[in-house]
Amino acid sequence: MTQYSEKLQDFLKTKSEKQKLIVIYGPTWSWKTSLSIDIGQELKTEIISTDSRQIFCKMDIWTWKIMPHEMQWITHHMIDIIMPDMPYSVSEFKSESEKIIEWLHKKNKIPILAWGTGLYIDSLIYDFQVWGTPGDEAIRQKLEWESWEELYARLQAVDPDYALELHPNNKQYVVRALEVYEITWKSKRDFRKTRELKYDVLFLCPDYGSREDLYERINKRVEEMFAQWLEREVSMLISDGYDEHAFWMKSIGYSEFFPYLQGEYDLACCKDLIQQHSRNYAKRQLTWFRKYEK
């Protein structure tokens, strides 16, 4: 861990009135797991997953969920906590994770946030109140009746910058963004302009090489997932009753399987689409995480 040891030691020596926190961020498949294990072992601390898919049971291969033998006896939180058909909001994640952070600080441990859902990370490290904006059930129900395409097009019209941060299929976040806009006439991004870090944070991003290297690694990783029976995992989820209408089955890596299973295209096309969508997702992550580099 020589690449980060000096930066880590400087961080530990620097005094601050705020509690310390380590954030390991980066695009998908950029070796965040191995870095988090290295630092977790060095500091004898625990890791909180900030991956919005690893919270779900039974979704293991595509999410590249860390296996028990890979944890190296380090306690990991916020993994396998609910079933795939259960709704789960950023607010719920924030509330539960903050309890863990407080508990670790009381034990004089520095919590590590690892993996790559930027919205989950932001909800914990920044002191802004977009999650406190009251909801409006009437507005939400009205929006829920519209198609995903209509909702995303509307968000692009009223809040194009924030729309770029979201996947068009992420209906839950698109609806919430429109709800906040109709209530406050502000973008969710506006709530971040006065963001202030709640903790003394050390941001660490693994050296994942060039963007071309990253994309090549993503393509290779998808190949590995198919070799590890990703198709069988999807079939097992379907046999357990989780069809294409389950919200979290619309995630990249799962949603592409349904047209294939319905005969709309072959397995090679399914794999190509997963690789393409994964590269697109990594590109959005790189945009999101750019602020951490500052």
Backbone as a ProteinNet text record, in pm:
[ID]
protein_1_A
[PRIMARY]
MTQYSEKLQDFLKTKSEKQKLIVIYGPTWSWKTSLSIDIGQELKTEIISTDSRQIFCKMDIWTWKIMPHEMQWITHHMIDIIMPDMPYSVSEFKSESEKIIEWLHKKNKIPILAWGTGLYIDSLIYDFQVWGTPGDEAIRQKLEWESWEELYARLQAVDPDYALELHPNNKQYVVRALEVYEITWKSKRDFRKTRELKYDVLFLCPDYGSREDLYERINKRVEEMFAQWLEREVSMLISDGYDEHAFWMKSIGYSEFFPYLQGEYDLACCKDLIQQHSRNYAKRQLTWFRKYEK
[TERTIARY]
81.9	0	85.6	208.5	302.6	250.6	168.9	118.5	35.3	-30.8	-121	-75.8	28.4	68.4	104	179.3	220.6	100.3	10	-109.8	-195.1	-203	-281.3	-219.9	-88.6	-22.7	-36.5	-26.3	-45.1	-186.7	-282.4	-422.2	-441.3	-381	-396.5	-331.5	-223.3	-150.1	-216.9	-292.4	-353.6	-469.7	-465	-571.7	-689.6	-808	-929	-1036.9	-1125.3	-1238.1	-1344	-1337.8	-1434.9	-1383.1	-1476.4	-1440.6	-1386	-1294.4	-1230.4	-1309.6	-1298.8	-1369.8	-1287.6	-1283.3	-1210.9	-1310.3	-1299.4	-1386.1	-1299.4	-1328.3	-1260.2	-1358.7	-1330.5	-1424.1	-1357.8	-1437.9	-1385	-1489.9	-1466.7	-1563.5	-1570	-1671.2	-1688.3	-1565.7	-1527.8	-1413.5	-1280.9	-1254.5	-1128.1	-1046.7	-1065.1	-986	-1012.1	-1133.3	-1167.2	-1168.2	-1212.8	-1224.4	-1088.9	-988.8	-857.1	-797	-818.6	-767.1	-837.2	-968.3	-1041.6	-995.9	-966.6	-918.8	-781.8	-692.8	-558.4	-565.2	-646.7	-655.3	-730.4	-833	-906	-817.4	-727.9	-634.2	-532.8	-483.9	-383	-440.2	-565.6	-625.2	-706.9	-720.5	-803.4	-942.5	-1004.7	-1136.1	-1236.6	-1352.3	-1460.9	-1503.3	-1572.6	-1605.3	-1756.9	-1803.8	-1945.5	-1959.3	-2036.6	-2057.1	-2147.3	-2105	-2187.3	-2230.3	-2254.8	-2301.8	-2452.6	-2526.9	-2672.8	-2729.3	-2645.1	-2692.7	-2649.7	-2537.3	-2489.4	-2573.8	-2663.3	-2753.5	-2854.3	-2870.5	-2974.1	-2921.4	-2994	-2962.9	-2985.7	-2916.3	-2933.1	-2877.9	-2836.5	-2779.2	-2628.9	-2558.5	-2418.5	-2318.8	-2345.9	-2244.8	-2230	-2344.7	-2332.3	-2280.9	-2324.7	-2279.4	-2135.1	-2078.4	-1940.9	-1924.4	-2023.4	-2029.6	-1909.8	-1851	-1736.3	-1778	-1698.1	-1727.1	-1667	-1723.6	-1671.8	-1522.3	-1468.3	-1324.9	-1239.5	-1299	-1225.3	-1223.1	-1309.3	-1320.8	-1204.5	-1124.4	-1006.1	-1039.8	-1154.4	-1198	-1236.8	-1250.3	-1293.3	-1446.1	-1508	-1654	-1699.4	-1794.9	-1853	-1999.9	-2042.7	-2180.6	-2254.7	-2386.4	-2476.8	-2463.1	-2444.8	-2442.6	-2546	-2625.2	-2726	-2822.8	-2885	-2972.6	-3121	-3157.8	-3298.4	-3311.7	-3435.1	-3461.9	-3479	-3459	-3456.6	-3585.4	-3699.3	-3824.1	-3864.7	-3780.3	-3813.9	-3760.5	-3842.9	-3793.8	-3696.3	-3599.7	-3500.5	-3451.1	-3465.9	-3435.3	-3296.8	-3248.1	-3122.4	-3136.1	-3253.7	-3276.9	-3262	-3314.3	-3300.9	-3155.4	-3085.3	-2942.9	-2865.7	-2892.6	-2825.3	-2848.2	-2973.3	-3007.5	-2936	-2940.2	-2879	-2727.1	-2668.3	-2522.4	-2466.7	-2539.5	-2492.5	-2486.2	-2577.4	-2571.6	-2443.4	-2407.4	-2285.2	-2161.5	-2160.2	-2046.8	-2030.4	-2139.5	-2133.7	-2084.3	-2132.2	-2092.1	-1942.4	-1889.8	-1747.7	-1662.4	-1708.3	-1633.1	-1626.5	-1734.5	-1733.8	-1633.5	-1604.8	-1505.2	-1365.2	-1352.9	-1225.2	-1172.9	-1264.5	-1227.3	-1265.1	-1184.5	-1212.7	-1290.2	-1416.5	-1496.1	-1442.5	-1455.9	-1420.1	-1547.7	-1573.5	-1682.3	-1620.4	-1674	-1614.1	-1720.4	-1681.5	-1760.1	-1831	-1903	-1917.7	-2050.1	-2148.2	-2271	-2255	-2230.5	-2198.1	-2304.4	-2430.9	-2538.9	-2537.2	-2504.8	-2496.4	-2380.2	-2267.2	-2152.1	-2184.6	-2240	-2271.8	-2368.2	-2464.4	-2564	-2500.9	-2384.1	-2318.4	-2214.2	-2144.4	-2029.7	-2063.4	-2172.5	-2203.5	-2319.2	-2313.4	-2416.9	-2508.4	-2599.9	-2702.5	-2833.4	-2942.1	-3072.2	-3168.3	-3117.6	-3211.7	-3295.7	-3237.9	-3314.8	-3421.3	-3410.4	-3511.2	-3625	-3614.5	-3722.5	-3848.8	-3955.8	-4076.6	-4131.7	-4187.3	-4246.8	-4389.9	-4442.2	-4581.2	-4640.7	-4724.8	-4777.7	-4858.7	-4932.4	-5014.1	-4925.7	-4819.5	-4726.5	-4661.8	-4618.1	-4549.1	-4640.6	-4764.7	-4857.1	-4884.6	-4895.4	-4917.1	-4799.1	-4677.3	-4557.7	-4545.3	-4584.8	-4571.1	-4652.3	-4757.3	-4841.6	-4773.8	-4672.8	-4607.8	-4501.3	-4471.1	-4368.8	-4230.5	-4134.7	-3998	-3946.6	-3979.8	-3931.6	-3986.4	-4115.1	-4177.1	-4116.1	-4093.3	-4036.9	-3896.1	-3815.6	-3676.7	-3671.4	-3757.8	-3763.1	-3802.5	-3896	-3936.8	-3821.4	-3748.5	-3635.1	-3527.8	-3504.7	-3407.3	-3448.2	-3579.4	-3627.9	-3611.8	-3641.6	-3640.2	-3508.3	-3432.7	-3311.4	-3208.5	-3160.8	-3074.3	-2943.1	-2884	-2757	-2772.8	-2878.2	-2899.2	-2941.4	-3014.7	-3055.4	-2934.9	-2826	-2704.7	-2645.5	-2675.6	-2619.7	-2696.2	-2815.5	-2901.3	-2914.8	-2927.5	-2961.3	-3109.7	-3145.3	-3286.7	-3380.7	-3332	-3417	-3430.6	-3358	-3362.7	-3484.2	-3600.7	-3726.2	-3740.3	-3694.6	-3709.2	-3641.7	-3520.8	-3447	-3500.4	-3543.5	-3600.9	-3728.9	-3814.4	-3938.1	-3908	-3810.9	-3777	-3721.8	-3641.4	-3586.9	-3698.7	-3796.6	-3909	-3997.9	-4013.1	-4092.7	-4028.9	-3898.5	-3827.2	-3840.6	-3830.6	-3840.7	-3979.4	-4084.5	-4220.5	-4252.1	-4187.2	-4212.2	-4133	-4006.2	-3915.3	-3878.4	-3906.4	-3861.1	-3709.3	-3645.2	-3499.2	-3455.2	-3336.2	-3274.6	-3219.4	-3213.3	-3147.4	-3001.5	-2942.9	-2805.1	-2792.1	-2899.3	-2894	-2872.6	-2919.9	-2904.4	-2759.9	-2680.1	-2542	-2445.9	-2493.7	-2402.1	-2340	-2407.7	-2354.2	-2306.3	-2271.8	-2231.2	-2107.3	-2107.1	-1991.9	-1969.7	-1844.5	-1812.5	-1843.1	-1914.5	-1949.1	-1833.6	-1739.6	-1628	-1496.3	-1389.9	-1256.2	-1231	-1243.6	-1248	-1117.7	-1071.4	-961.6	-1022.5	-1010.2	-1060.5	-947.4	-971.1	-871.5	-935.3	-870.3	-917.5	-806.6	-833.8	-730	-682.7	-560	-506.5	-556.2	-657.1	-718.9	-669.1	-565.6	-510.1	-589.5	-574.9	-646.2	-792	-871.4	-1011.9	-1023.4	-932.7	-934.8	-902.6	-807.1	-775	-896.5	-965.5	-1083.5	-1191.6	-1219.5	-1322.5	-1286.9	-1159.9	-1116.4	-1135.3	-1106.7	-1123.2	-1272.1	-1357	-1500.8	-1549.2	-1506	-1546.3	-1501.4	-1379.4	-1325.6	-1402	-1436.5	-1507.7	-1647	-1713.2	-1843.6	-1829.6	-1724.3	-1697.7	-1681.8	-1610.3	-1589.6	-1721.4	-1808.3	-1936.9	-2023.4	-2020.3	-2094.5	-2035	-1904.1	-1839.8	-1876.1	-1909	-1947.3	-2098.6	-2166.4	-2307.6	-2398.3	-2369.6	-2459.9	-2599.5	-2605.2	-2735	-2812.9	-2744.3	-2812	-2862.7	-2785.5	-2830.7	-2958.8	-2965.1	-3085.7	-3202.9	-3179.8	-3286.9	-3337	-3245.9	-3285.8	-3368.9	-3332.2	-3410.6	-3551.1	-3558.8	-3689.7	-3772.7	-3708.3	-3781.5	-3827.8	-3759.7	-3800.8	-3908.6	-3950.6	-4061.5	-4022.6	-3895.1	-3851.2	-3844.5	-3948.9	-3951.9	-3899.7	-3916.8	-3862.4	-3929.1	-4042.9	-4112.8	-4059	-3980.4	-3916.8	-3815.3	-3822.4	-3743.3	-3595.4	-3538.9	-3394.6	-3351.3	-3448.2	-3413.6	-3395.6	-3419.6	-3397.3	-3254.7	-3172.1	-3032.7	-2956.3	-2850.1	-2759.5	-2710.1	-2705.6	-2659.2	-2771.8	-2889	-3007.3	-3113.1	-3137.4	-3245.3	-3221.2	-3093.9	-3063.7	-3101.1	-3118.6	-3147.8	-3292.1	-3383.9	-3524.6	-3557.5	-3512.1	-3536.4	-3470	-3351.5	-3285.4	-3369.3	-3419.1	-3498.8	-3631.6	-3677.9	-3802.6	-3779.7	-3653.3	-3620.3	-3601.7	-3585.8	-3572.2	-3432	-3332.1	-3196.3	-3122.1	-3001.4	-2928.4	-2838.3	-2770.7	-2688	-2569.3	-2512.7	-2400	-2442	-2561.1	-2613.5	-2638	-2690.2	-2713.1	-2582.9	-2478.6	-2347.9	-2293.2	-2306.7	-2258.5	-2329.3	-2459.2	-2536	-2492.2	-2467.9	-2422.7	-2287.5	-2198.6	-2067.8	-2082.1	-2166.9	-2187.8	-2248.5	-2352.3	-2418.1	-2325.9	-2240.3	-2144.5	-2040	-1995	-1900.4	-1966.4	-2092.6	-2165.4	-2179.5	-2206.4	-2220.1	-2088.5	-1978.9	-1847.3	-1819.1	-1860	-1840.1	-1917.3	-2040.9	-2119.1	-2054.6	-2000.2	-1932.6	-1812.6	-1735.6	-1617.9	-1658.2	-1770	-1819.2	-1859.4	-1930.4	-1977.5	-1859.8	-1759.3	-1650.2	-1546.2	-1561.2	-1462.6	-1451.9	-1562.9	-1560	-1474.9	-1465.3	-1383.8	-1234.5	-1196.2	-1055	-1011.7	-1109.7	-1078.5	-1059.5
-120.1	0	125.5	113.3	225.5	347.5	325	436.7	533.8	483.1	566.4	583.4	513.3	514.8	654.3	729.5	863.3	955	949.5	1032.1	993.1	863	814.5	859.8	848.4	888.7	1038.6	1119.3	1264.2	1294.1	1222.2	1240.5	1206.5	1097.9	1055.5	1153.9	1217.2	1309.1	1446.5	1481.7	1614.6	1622.2	1720.7	1737.3	1812	1774.2	1837.2	1830.9	1931.5	1929.8	1829.7	1790.1	1695.6	1552.6	1459.4	1318.8	1280.5	1182.9	1144	1034.2	1038.9	943.5	924.5	802.4	773.9	732.8	793.1	761.1	704.5	582.2	520	519	597.9	618.8	585.2	583.5	558.1	490	484.2	420.4	269.9	209.1	65.9	-9.5	-112.5	-197.2	-120.7	-46.1	28	-11.8	-135	-190.1	-121.5	-72.3	-10.1	-113.4	-234.4	-337.4	-368.7	-393.5	-429.3	-315	-191.6	-77.2	-65.2	-85	-75.3	-182.7	-302.2	-410.2	-375.1	-324.3	-285.5	-184	-79.2	27.2	-22.7	-102.1	-158.4	-241.8	-319.4	-400.4	-312.3	-210.3	-123.2	-46.1	-1.8	79.1	-3.6	-134.8	-223	-162.1	-128.9	-65.3	-144.5	-83.9	-152.4	-72.8	-139.8	-82.5	-73.8	40.4	60.2	64.4	-26.4	-27.9	88.3	161.3	268.1	230.8	102.8	52.8	29.8	94.5	88.8	-45.4	-136.2	-268.6	-377.7	-357.6	-462.1	-472.7	-378.3	-389.1	-502.3	-550.5	-648.9	-792	-876	-1018.8	-1079.4	-1186.3	-1267.6	-1202.4	-1077.4	-1010	-1002	-1107.9	-1122.7	-1108.5	-1176.7	-1183.1	-1049.3	-993.1	-866.5	-755.8	-750.1	-644.1	-665.2	-780.6	-815.6	-800.8	-855.5	-842.8	-910.1	-844	-901.3	-1029.4	-1133.3	-1262	-1269.3	-1353.3	-1362	-1385.6	-1472.1	-1501	-1382.6	-1288	-1170	-1060.3	-1070.5	-965.2	-960.7	-1067.8	-1071.7	-1039.9	-1093.7	-1078.6	-935.8	-849.4	-711.7	-707.4	-645.2	-633.4	-537.6	-583.1	-501.1	-475.5	-351.3	-312.2	-276.2	-280.3	-238.6	-326.9	-455.3	-554.7	-661.7	-702.3	-807.8	-774.6	-657.9	-618.8	-626.4	-626.9	-636.7	-721.6	-757.9	-838.9	-749.9	-807.1	-725.5	-651	-697	-629	-522.8	-498	-401.2	-262.8	-159.6	-23.1	20.9	99.2	146.8	282.2	381.7	519.4	561.3	669.7	728.2	771.4	823	866.9	751.2	634	516.6	474.4	475.7	441.8	538.5	665.2	768.6	748.8	726.2	710.9	590.9	477.7	355.9	366.9	421.3	430.9	530.7	638.4	736.4	675.1	583.5	514.1	431.1	365.8	283.7	371.5	483.7	576.6	626.7	666	715.1	605.4	484	371.5	342.7	349.3	324.8	435.2	559.6	669.3	653.3	604.7	581.3	473	383.7	278	323.4	453.4	512	447.4	413.9	360.7	461.9	467.3	556.6	477.6	509.3	434.5	453	348.5	354.3	339.5	436.7	424.1	376	268.1	212.2	175.3	182.5	150.9	273.7	256.6	370.9	434.9	432.7	507.8	648.4	745	879.2	942.3	919	977.7	924.8	798.1	740.2	801.1	818	879.8	1023.2	1100	1240.4	1254.6	1162.9	1172.4	1164.2	1100.1	1081.2	1187.6	1236.3	1322.9	1471.1	1509.6	1651	1691.7	1814.8	1868.8	1958.2	1894.4	1971.2	1896.1	1967.9	1920	1877.6	1837.8	1796.8	1678.6	1590.6	1476.4	1518.1	1642.2	1690.7	1763.6	1781.5	1847.2	1763.2	1819.4	1738.4	1686.5	1566.6	1508.4	1553.9	1533.6	1565.5	1443.3	1370.7	1244	1262.7	1372.4	1397.4	1415.3	1492.7	1513.2	1381.2	1304.9	1179.4	1080.8	1070.5	977.6	1018.5	1149.4	1197.5	1161.1	1177.6	1145.7	996.3	915.9	771.1	716	787.7	741	759.3	843.1	870.9	765.4	749.1	652.9	705.7	614.7	655.5	754.5	729.3	817.7	959.3	969.5	1100.2	1171.8	1096.9	1157	1209.3	1129.1	1170.3	1289.1	1288.6	1401.4	1529.9	1518.6	1636	1686.4	1593.4	1634.3	1700.6	1647.1	1709.4	1852.2	1875.8	2009.3	2109.1	2066.4	2162.3	2161.5	2052	2039.1	1955.5	2005.7	1924.7	1880.6	1965.5	1928.7	1810.2	1814.1	1702.1	1576	1592.7	1477.8	1399.9	1470.6	1403.8	1311.2	1336.6	1256	1125	1116.3	1001.3	913.6	784.6	694.7	713.1	719.1	739.5	636.9	515.4	410.1	418.2	509.5	518	602	540	612.9	673.3	601.8	651	786.4	801.2	926.5	1035.5	994.1	1091.5	1150.5	1065.1	1113	1206.3	1167.8	1251.4	1387.3	1387.7	1514.1	1606.1	1549.4	1628.9	1674.7	1589.2	1625.3	1743.8	1737.7	1847.9	1975.4	1962.3	2080.2	2143.8	2060.7	2115.3	2177.8	2130.4	2185.2	2313.1	2314.1	2424.6	2512.6	2465.4	2530.3	2539.8	2446.6	2439.1	2299.9	2296.4	2167.5	2104.8	1972.6	1908	1951.5	1989.5	2038.3	2168.4	2250	2377.2	2356.1	2244.2	2217.1	2182.6	2155.9	2117.4	2234.7	2348.9	2460.8	2509.7	2491.3	2532.3	2410.5	2302.9	2181	2204.9	2141.3	2145.4	2004.4	1963.8	1830.5	1819.4	1715.2	1694.1	1632.1	1571.1	1501.9	1552.8	1517.9	1537.7	1418.2	1439.1	1328.4	1314.2	1191.2	1158.2	1086.7	1148	1087.4	1011.2	885.3	803.3	736.9	750.3	685.8	596.4	467.7	380	428.2	396.2	428.5	322.9	357.9	260.4	274.5	358.2	374.2	471.6	459.5	548.6	505.5	592.7	557.7	435.6	428.2	313	184.9	193.1	76.6	34.9	133.7	106.3	37.4	89.7	31.6	-111.2	-134	-269.1	-364.9	-315.4	-399.3	-427.4	-329.3	-349.7	-458.8	-451.7	-554	-692.6	-701.1	-829.2	-879.2	-787.7	-827.9	-882.4	-822.1	-873.4	-1015.3	-1039	-1174.2	-1270.7	-1228.1	-1313.2	-1341.8	-1241.7	-1260.2	-1362.9	-1358.4	-1459.3	-1598	-1604.4	-1732.2	-1781.7	-1688.4	-1724.6	-1743.3	-1763.9	-1798.7	-1682.1	-1565.1	-1451.2	-1483.7	-1551.4	-1587.8	-1677.2	-1769	-1856.2	-1777.8	-1677.8	-1595.9	-1522	-1466	-1397	-1493.9	-1614.4	-1714.6	-1754.3	-1765.1	-1799.8	-1688.3	-1563.8	-1451.1	-1452.4	-1482.6	-1488.5	-1601.9	-1717	-1830.6	-1801.4	-1708.7	-1668.2	-1560.4	-1522.4	-1427.7	-1284.9	-1259.5	-1122.8	-1103.8	-1044.2	-1027.3	-890	-855.2	-728	-606.8	-625.5	-513	-478.9	-568.4	-537.8	-426.3	-319.6	-198.9	-228.8	-305.3	-324.8	-425	-496.3	-583.1	-502.3	-372.1	-285.3	-232.7	-280.6	-238.6	-291.6	-220.6	-269.8	-408.7	-498.5	-633.3	-730.8	-678.9	-763	-728.3	-600.3	-558.6	-606	-616.6	-657.8	-803.4	-880.9	-1022.6	-1048.6	-964.9	-993.8	-996.4	-897.2	-907.9	-1032.8	-1067.4	-1189.6	-1312.9	-1322	-1437.6	-1443.6	-1326.4	-1321.5	-1335.4	-1363.4	-1390.4	-1269.1	-1150.3	-1029.1	-1015.5	-1071.7	-1076.7	-1193.1	-1223.3	-1340.3	-1304.7	-1405.9	-1385.9	-1293.8	-1301.8	-1214.8	-1068	-1039.4	-901.8	-859.2	-949.8	-920.4	-880.9	-956.7	-928.6	-794.8	-768.2	-640.7	-522.4	-535.9	-426.9	-403.5	-510.6	-495.7	-425.6	-463.3	-397.1	-249.1	-219.1	-79.4	2.4	-50.4	22.4	38.2	-57.5	-49.1	59.2	68.4	175.1	312.4	321.8	448.6	486.4	386.8	410.6	459	396.7	439.1	583.8	622.1	759.7	857.6	821.2	908.2	915.2	803.9	804.6	898.6	893.8	980.8	1127.3	1162.7	1300.1	1335	1244.9	1268.4	1286.4	1201.5	1199	1308.7	1383	1485.8	1586.3	1611.7	1709.9	1662.4	1531.2	1479.4	1508.7	1513.9	1537.4	1678.8	1766.2	1904.9	1919.8
0	0	0	-48	-44.6	-119.6	-222.3	-301.6	-218.5	-112.2	-33.3	112.5	151.9	293	342	261.3	303.5	319	222.5	229.9	350.3	377.3	491	623	634.3	758.4	782.8	676.1	690.8	739.2	684.5	723.3	871.2	918.1	1057.1	1153.8	1110.3	1197.8	1206.3	1103.4	1098.7	1197.5	1285.5	1383.8	1323.3	1367.1	1316.9	1423.6	1422.2	1514.3	1468.9	1342.7	1289.1	1301	1310.4	1309.4	1171.8	1171.4	1046.2	974.2	842.5	757.8	630.9	580.7	457	349.5	231.7	118.7	6.7	-31.9	-144.7	-261	-361.6	-470.3	-603.8	-707	-840.4	-925.5	-1056.2	-1144.8	-1121.5	-1175.9	-1160.8	-1210.6	-1134.4	-1167.6	-1173.1	-1068.7	-1061	-937.2	-890.6	-779.9	-646	-626.3	-498.1	-384.8	-414.8	-310.8	-249.3	-332.9	-279.6	-199.4	-242.9	-168	-33.2	-31	95.9	194.1	145	232.7	288.1	203.6	249.2	362.4	342.4	442.7	565.7	545.9	659.4	748.7	688.5	767	839.3	769.4	830.7	949.3	938.2	1045	1143.7	1114.9	1200.3	1220.5	1110.6	1115.4	1033.2	1002.8	933	810	720.2	590.3	573.5	522.2	490.5	338.9	283.6	139.1	98.4	-4.5	-60.7	-202.2	-221.5	-349.9	-342.9	-431.2	-424.2	-468.1	-519.1	-559.5	-461.2	-395.2	-304.2	-177.1	-156.6	-41.3	-60.7	-185.6	-214.7	-210.4	-142.4	-139.5	-277.8	-305.5	-427.4	-553.5	-546.2	-663.2	-641.1	-675.5	-635.1	-749.8	-861.2	-966.7	-1036.9	-1082.4	-1154	-1064.3	-940.8	-850.8	-805.9	-848	-809.6	-658	-589.8	-444.5	-380.1	-282.6	-213.9	-142.4	-158.1	-96.7	44.2	130.2	269.3	278	190.9	199.8	155.1	81.3	36.3	142	241.1	341.4	438.1	442.6	529	674.3	720.5	858.9	895.2	794.4	818.9	813	911.6	912.6	803.5	722.4	616.7	648.2	629.5	658.8	530	536.6	428.5	303.7	325.5	218.3	251.9	152.9	172.5	286.4	279.4	390	355.1	224.5	187.4	60.7	27.1	-90	-214.8	-335.2	-458.4	-490.9	-439	-473.4	-372.4	-274	-170	-206.2	-195.7	-222.6	-114.1	-153.1	-56.1	-102.5	-18	-56.7	-7.5	-65.5	-18.5	126.4	162.1	299.6	397.5	360.6	447.5	459.4	346.8	349.9	438.3	422.6	500.5	649.7	688.2	829.6	892.2	823.4	878.3	881.9	777.2	769.6	870.5	895.4	993.8	1133.8	1162.8	1291.8	1302.3	1192.1	1191.3	1205.7	1134.6	1143.9	1287.1	1348.8	1487.5	1581.9	1560.7	1645.4	1630	1508.9	1486.4	1547.5	1536.2	1598	1749.8	1809.1	1954	1991.6	1899.2	1920.9	1879.1	1848.5	1805	1677.2	1589.6	1459	1351.1	1245.7	1133.7	1029.4	1005.9	908.5	766.8	687.4	546.4	463.9	377.2	279.6	149.5	93.9	-27.3	-128.8	-253.4	-373.5	-428.1	-537.9	-625.7	-653.9	-564.2	-590.6	-532.8	-620.5	-575.7	-488.6	-520.1	-441.5	-298.8	-281.2	-146.9	-68.2	-135	-68.6	-28.1	-122.6	-94.7	22	32	138.4	276.7	284.5	414	445.7	344.8	374.8	372.4	303.8	291	381.7	425.5	512.6	429.5	356.9	287.2	298.5	276.5	322.4	212.3	94.5	-8.7	37.7	124.6	171	271.6	322	414.3	345.8	213.5	142.4	153.3	206.9	226.8	95.5	99.3	-19.7	-36.2	-154.4	-182.8	-250	-178.2	-227.1	-355	-365.2	-484.1	-607.6	-592	-703.2	-742.4	-641.8	-670	-741.8	-698	-762.2	-907.3	-930	-1066.3	-1156	-1103.3	-1180.8	-1207.1	-1108.9	-1121.5	-1238.6	-1279.5	-1389.2	-1523.9	-1531.3	-1659	-1688.7	-1814.6	-1854.6	-1818.3	-1814.3	-1782.6	-1886.1	-2014.5	-2120	-2102.1	-2068.2	-2048	-1927.9	-1820.3	-1699.3	-1724.2	-1789.2	-1812.1	-1908.7	-2009.8	-2102.6	-2029.6	-1934.7	-1857.8	-1771.4	-1709	-1626.1	-1711.7	-1830.8	-1920.9	-1955.9	-1964.7	-2001.6	-1888.3	-1764.6	-1653.3	-1576.5	-1584.7	-1504	-1580.2	-1694	-1781	-1715.9	-1632.1	-1570.2	-1474.9	-1393.8	-1301.4	-1376.7	-1486.7	-1566.6	-1616.6	-1645.3	-1692.2	-1586.3	-1459.1	-1352.1	-1332	-1389.7	-1364	-1487.5	-1463.5	-1572.9	-1605.4	-1733.4	-1768.9	-1706.8	-1681.4	-1624.9	-1473.5	-1410.5	-1264.8	-1225	-1238.2	-1222.2	-1083	-980.6	-843.5	-826.8	-877.9	-861.9	-955.1	-1075.2	-1168.4	-1110.6	-1055.9	-994	-877.4	-793.9	-678.1	-722.5	-827.9	-877.7	-926.4	-997.4	-1045.7	-930.7	-830.2	-713.4	-640.7	-618.7	-553.6	-635.7	-767.8	-854	-846.2	-847.2	-842.2	-707.2	-600.7	-467.3	-444.1	-488.3	-453.9	-572.9	-696.5	-818.6	-823.5	-760.4	-761.5	-805.2	-865.5	-896.7	-769	-767.4	-653.2	-644.2	-757.9	-757.3	-678.2	-676.9	-604.7	-455.5	-404.3	-261.7	-226.8	-329.4	-303	-310.2	-357.4	-379.4	-249.8	-139.5	-10.5	67.9	-4	63.8	150	262.6	352.3	404.6	407.9	456.6	604.9	641.9	782.3	859.2	785.8	849.8	792.6	859.4	804.6	713	582.4	487.5	409.5	399	309.5	189	71.3	-51.8	-119.2	-151	-219.4	-340.3	-454.4	-576.6	-630.1	-652.8	-707.6	-844.2	-876	-1008.3	-1106.4	-1183.7	-1272.9	-1417.3	-1439.3	-1572.2	-1656.5	-1786.2	-1877.4	-1889.9	-1949.6	-1971.3	-2063.7	-2160.8	-2251.8	-2175.6	-2080.9	-1998	-1915.5	-1861	-1779.5	-1862.2	-1980.5	-2065.9	-2107.5	-2135.4	-2171.3	-2053.9	-1934.1	-1814.3	-1788.4	-1814	-1798.8	-1893.5	-2018.6	-2115.9	-2071.5	-2021.9	-1976.9	-1854.9	-1763	-1641.8	-1674.6	-1772.5	-1813.8	-1868.6	-1945.2	-1994.5	-1877	-1773.7	-1656.3	-1585.4	-1579.5	-1513.3	-1586.1	-1718.3	-1793.4	-1767.8	-1756.6	-1726.8	-1587.1	-1496.8	-1360.7	-1346.8	-1456.9	-1456	-1417.3	-1475.6	-1456.3	-1508.3	-1623.1	-1679.2	-1582.6	-1517	-1421.9	-1301.3	-1255.3	-1143.4	-1179.1	-1300.3	-1343.7	-1349.6	-1402.7	-1411.4	-1273.9	-1177.3	-1041.1	-978.5	-1005.3	-954.1	-1013.3	-1142	-1207.6	-1148.4	-1125.4	-1067.9	-925.9	-857.4	-722.1	-724.4	-844.7	-855.3	-885.3	-913.5	-941.6	-1093.5	-1151.6	-1296.1	-1335.5	-1463.4	-1513.1	-1452.7	-1383.6	-1322.5	-1183.2	-1124.5	-996.4	-1019.4	-938.8	-966.9	-984.3	-891.7	-895.1	-1000	-1061.4	-1173.6	-1301.6	-1293.3	-1408	-1409.8	-1319.7	-1314.7	-1435.3	-1469.3	-1573.1	-1531.1	-1628.5	-1599.7	-1576.1	-1542.2	-1525.9	-1630.8	-1651.2	-1741.8	-1884.4	-1924.7	-2062	-2089	-1982.2	-2000.3	-2043.9	-2003.1	-2029.3	-2178.2	-2257.6	-2402.9	-2462.6	-2411.2	-2459.2	-2426.8	-2305	-2264.7	-2339.7	-2387.3	-2463.3	-2614.2	-2651.8	-2791.2	-2879.2	-2820	-2901.3	-2960.5	-2894.3	-2948.1	-2885.6	-2939.3	-2891.6	-2774.3	-2720.3	-2600.9	-2628.2	-2747.8	-2781.8	-2778.3	-2829.4	-2825.8	-2681.9	-2600.5	-2459	-2391	-2417.5	-2357.5	-2405.9	-2535.6	-2590.3	-2525.5	-2504.7	-2443.2	-2299	-2225.6	-2087.4	-2083.6	-2174.3	-2180	-2213.2	-2312	-2351	-2237.8	-2174.9	-2066.6	-1946.4	-1922.7	-1811.9	-1838.4	-1963.4	-1997.8	-1982.9	-2024.1	-2009.3	-1862.5	-1779.5	-1635.9	-1576.7	-1617	-1568.4	-1607.1	-1727.1	-1771.6	-1683.8	-1647.6	-1558.5	-1419.7	-1373.4	-1243.5	-1245	-1351.8	-1361.7	-1352.7	-1414.9	-1406.6	-1264	-1198.5	-1061.6	-965.4	-977.5	-880.1	-903.5	-1010.9	-1040.1	-927.3	-857.7	-749.3	-632	-612.9	-502	-525.2	-650.8	-682.5	-643.6	-624.1	-587.2	-436.5
[MASK]
++++++++++++++++++++++++++++++++++++++++++++++++++++++++++++++++++++++++++++++++++++++++++++++++++++++++++++++++++++++++++++++++++++++++++++++++++++++++++++++++++++++++++++++++++++++++++++++++++++++++++++++++++++++++++++++++++++++++++++++++++++++++++++++++++++++++++++++++++++++++++++++++++++++

